[in-house]
Structure formats: structure tokens, C-alpha cells
């Protein structure tokens, strides 16, 4: 129940942040009629929430995964057996995710995609921040999530692994 209430508050905050930043970023917003401006805001919020919901669902479907808010209400941390494998900040203009990554692969991905950057507030050698702006194919993003999860699992002792893992 508490997690559901926290989640509702997070989703509301996420919508509000998107709305404020959209208003701030749209220089020509004043030229739009009220109805067209409302349509623009609604479209932007729905698009970002749908991406966020899909991403959250994929992360939580990993065996043993759970979400937590150890850094406060603006960052969702996804863990497997109390070890982080993904973080999603809710206070950013664009949807982004921090993922663990092999150092060599991290450099390759950063060179390949402008939307992959060294991990924000993380060990830049082992973490990437991925801006989810449509420039990275969905299957590639899901592979990055899988890789992050698998790196964390690989570092666990047999007794620490989530039930049903190899």
C-alpha cells in the first residue's frame, strides 16, 4: 500500500515536472491557442508516461527485482537482491536511466550514441546514463538493461542469487 501511494506521488510529480519544463522550454507557447497548447502538453505527458511505464514494467519483471527510493522521492532505484542495476531520475526534463555497464562496452555505446553518456552521479567507468529520446532502438535499450541486470547477478555469490537464477 505504501509503495502504491509513493508511486502515485512520483507519477504526479513526474507529470508536473514535465509540464513546468515544457512551459519553460516552449518560447512560442504563448502563440498557441489554449486548446492547441493543452493538446501539446497532454501529448508530451502521455508520451513520456507511456515510455516510463513500459520501462518500469520491464525493470520490475526481472527476477528478484524491486524498486526503492533510497536517494529521496526524485530517483527510483531498481535493485536485485539489494544491489542496484538501474536508476531513473524523475526530476529531469527528458526520460533517462542509469545502467551498469562493462567499461569497454560503455565506451563503445557512448561513441555510437549521443544519448549514451557517462553515468550521472555514478562511477563513470561502470555506469552509463541513457537519455531515452528515440535515438536508440528499443531492442538495444532493452539489451542494455539486460546487460546491467546480468552484471549485477554475475557478481553475486550462489547463495545471494534470486530464486530460480543460474
Buried (B, 14 or more C-beta within 10 A) or exposed (E): EEEEEBBEEBBEBBBEBBBEBBEEEBEEBEEBEEEEBEEBBEEBBEEBBEBBEEBBEBBEEBEBBBBBBEEEEBBBBBBBBEBBBBBBBBEBBEBBBBBBBBEEEBBEBBEEBEBBBBBBEBEBEBBBBBBBEEEBEEEBBEEBBBBBBBBBBEEBEEEBBEEEEE
